[in-house]
C-alpha cells in the first residue's frame, strides 16, 4: 500500500523538496538530534498518544466546532462561509495544540525548562500554560514593539509564571524575538528545550509542529462532511510562519479538488518593509536554521517586515509552505491592514465573533473570494485565534464602525 503524503514528507533529513533541512551550529546538532529521536519514539507510543488525547479532550476543549457564518455569507452574497473555531481552543488560539505536545516531549527528554519566541503572544501564552500544567520553567522572548502592542498577552504570560525577555535590537518584533531565543537557548541546551512556535526552524520542528497541528484538519474534515455531506471547495488560513495553515491543510493535501489558500499580510504596501508577504515577494534563502522562501534586503539579508498582525510579521515562511506553493498544490492570497481591520469589525458585528488580527487576514480574503463565487460553493476559514489581545490596539487606531445589517 502506498504511503500517504504526510508519511513521506519531509524526507529523513527534514527536506520538503529543496526546502527545510537543518542549518545549525555544531553545538546544537546533538540537542536537535535528540529531539528528533525522541519525537520518532513518542509519536508511535500508545502512552503518549493516550496522554495527548486526554489533554486535548479534558483540558484544551477539543474538538473545536465548525460554525456556519450565515450572516457573513449573506453579506458577501456568494459562497457559503464556514469557520473552524480554533478561537475556542483553551488560551484562545491554535498554538496549544503543539505546545502541550512539545512540553510532554521536553519532560520525556528530562528537561526542566522550555524556551520560546512569540510575536502576538499566543504561542507564549500557550507554552506558559503548558509549562504550568506540566511543572516546567518557561522563558519567553518577545520584541519590545509587540510587548507594548500585545499587552494583555504579556500580562497573561506573567500570571502563568513565565519569564519575559524583551528583544531590543533591530525592528524589535518577531524575527528579533527568534534571534534572542536562539541565543539564550544555546548555553542552556542541556537542561532546556527550544519550543519553536510555528512550522519553521531546523528539522524536526516543521514536521513536528505540523503533525501536532494536524488535529485541526482531521477534525475539520469529519465535521465539514456533517454540515455539507461533501468536502469544502476552498480552505483559507493566514500564513506567517504557517502553523495554523499547515494544521488545517494537512488533512486535505491529497484531496486535489479542495483549493488551499495561504493568506499573507500585505501590510501598508508593496515596498520592502511595508509588508510580510514572503511567498509573494521572497526568494530562496536560509534563516533561523532552515532553507525556505525569504524576504531579502539589497544585501541578501532578511528584510525588515511589517504587519498589523504581530504573529505573522516574519521574513520567512515554513518550508512546507514554500514546497506546496512550488508544486502548485497551494495558492497564495493577500490581505492588507485596512482589509484585515474591516474584516475584524465585520465578523464581530455580523457573527458575534471577535477574531485575532492574524485570523482577520484570512477572513478578509475569504470575503473577497466568497463574493466572486456562486452560492453553491463553500469556503472553510481556519479562525486561528480570538481577538481579545487586539481590541485595545484596534479601537485606539481604528474607529469602531456603526453596525450595518
MOKAZI-V10794 format. One record per helix or strand of 3 or more residues. SS is the DSSP state (h for helix, s for strand). FROM is the first residue (numbers start at 1). LEN is the number of residues. If there is no record, write none. Layout:
ss=SS from=FROM len=LEN
ss=SS from=FROM len=LEN
This chain:
ss=h from=5 len=4
ss=h from=26 len=17
ss=h from=46 len=15
ss=s from=66 len=3
ss=h from=70 len=7
ss=s from=80 len=6
ss=h from=86 len=3
ss=h from=96 len=13
ss=s from=113 len=6
ss=h from=122 len=13
ss=s from=137 len=7
ss=h from=144 len=6
ss=h from=151 len=9
ss=s from=163 len=5
ss=h from=174 len=13
ss=s from=192 len=3
ss=h from=205 len=9
ss=h from=215 len=14
ss=s from=234 len=5
ss=h from=243 len=7
ss=s from=259 len=9
ss=h from=278 len=4
ss=s from=283 len=5
ss=s from=290 len=5
ss=h from=310 len=3
ss=h from=319 len=8
ss=s from=330 len=7
ss=h from=337 len=15
ss=h from=357 len=15
ss=s from=378 len=6
ss=h from=388 len=10
